[in-house]
Amino acid sequence: MAKITFMGAGSTIFSRRVLCDCLCSDALKDSEFALYDIDPKRLSEVEAVLKATNEAHGGCATINAFLGVANRKSALSGADFVINAIQVGGYDPCTIIDFEIPKKYGLRQTIADTLGIGGIMRALRTIPVMEDFARDMAEVCPNAWLLNYTNPMSMLTGYMLRYTPMHTIGLCHSVQVCSEHLLKDLGMEDSLPGRKELIAGINHMGWLLEIKDKNGNDLYPEIRRRTLKKLDNDPECKDLVRYDYIRRFGYYCTESSEHNAEYNPFYIKKNYSELIERYNIPLDEYPRRCISQIEKWDGECAKMIENASEPIKRSHEYASRIIESIITNTPYEIGGNVLNTGHLITNLPEDACVEVPCLVNSHGIHPCHVGRLPVQCAAMNMTNINVQLLTIEAAVTGKKEHIYQAAMLDPHTGSELDIDTIVKMVDDLIDAHGNWLPKYH
C-alpha cells in the first residue's frame, strides 16, 4: 500500500482528479492519502469531497487530513510519493500584487505564473516553502518522489533538483494534450489514432518537433498548410499565437496562446493595441479565472459530494501513472521536467530545467536524450531560461541585483520598460509582498 501526500490539497478539483485516477487503478486504490494544507476551510472541504468519492467507489483508500505547519512532518512521514500543488500567497494578496503593480508601470500580463515579472515573484515566494518541504522530506521520507505541479515549473523544479536531495520531477498538463488539440482544431482528427510524436524544450515552451501518423507519414506539411489558412481566415481563433509560432518558427508548442503571448517580446505592446486584437490576447486572464473559481467554489464542493457516486474514469494526468509504474514496474512514458544533465538537449545549458520524454519503471524516472533542437527553437527557449536561472540565483544568494537582472532579461518586460523603470517596479513589488518574500539585500 502506497502513501501519497498532497501538499496544497485545498486545490479540491485537482486533488479529486488524482484520487479518482488512483481509484481506477487496482494497484493504487487501497493507498493511504495524506491531505496537507494551511487553510482550514479548504482542507475541510477537500477532505469531505475525497472521503465521499472514496466511499462511493468501494472505500478502499485511507484518507487523513493534516492542518498547518505543525502537522506537516506527520503528513509527510513515511510517504512514498508527494504531490505538490501549492500556491503561496494565493490570489489575494499576491496574484493581485503581481498584476496591479506592473500595470502601474504600463506592463500588462495574461497569466503571470511561469515567466515575466509575475513568474519571477511567484518563484521567489514559493522556493523557500518548497525548501522547507524538502528539509522535512529528507528527515521523514527521504526516498519519496516529489511530483511537482506548481508553477513556475522550470524555476521550482530546477531549484529542487539543484539545491535539495529530493527525487523530483516536474509535471505539466499540456504535453499529453498538445498534438490532440492541434489536430482536432485543424480538422485532422483522422490522424489521431496511433500517431507518433516527439516533444522537447522547456515547460510551457516544449516544441512539437515531430508528428507522424500511424503509417509513418509526416503530418507537419499539412499542419503548416492548414495553419496558414487559419491565420488568414479565422480571426475568432483562440490559439493564434501558437499558430503564429508555426508560421514564424516552424513548430507548434505545448502551452496555450494566452500563456505564450507573454513569454516573448512580440505580441503584447502597450502602444500597439491592434496586436492584442489581432491575436486575441486576453490581458488579465488569470485574475479573471481566479475570481470566477472563488465565486463558484462552495457550490462546486457541494456538487462534487452530491455526485460522488457518478462513474469515474482515469484522466490524462501523469501522477497516478507514474506511481503505478514505479510500484508495479510497468514501463510508462511521460513528458517530464528535469535538469539538462549530460545535455539531454545538446544546445541548451546543463543547469536548465528541460522538458523531455522520460521512461518510468520501478527504478524511477529516466530522462531520454533528445539531441539538438532547431536553432530557432533553442534560441526562443534560451530567452526564458536566462530568466529562470537568474531567478534561482536570486533565491539562492538573497541578492536583489539578480532579481533586477532576471526582470531586465525577461523578453516581455525588457521590451516594454527601460532599466530604471524595471528597478523601481521590482522594488515596489518586493515592498508590496512584504513577508511573503524573503528579505533581499
Secondary structure by P-SEA (a helix, b strand, c coil): cbbbbbccccaaaaaaaaaaaaaaccccccbbbbbbbccaaaaaaaaaaaaaaaaaccccbbbbbbccccccccccccccbbbbbccccccccaaaaaccccccccccccccccccaaaaaaaaacaaaaaaaaaaaacccccbbbbccccaaaaaaaaaacccccbbbbbbccccaaaaaaaaaacccccccccccccccccccccccbbbccccccaaaaaaaaaaaaaacccccccaaaaaaaaaccccccccccccccccccccccccaaaaaaaccccaaaaaaaaaaaaaaaaaaaaaaaacccbbbbcccaaaaaaaaaacccbbbbbcccccccccccccccccccccccccccccbbbbbbccccaaaaaaaaaaaaaaaaaaaaaaaccaaaaaaaaaacaaaaacccaaaaaaaaaaaaaaacccccccc
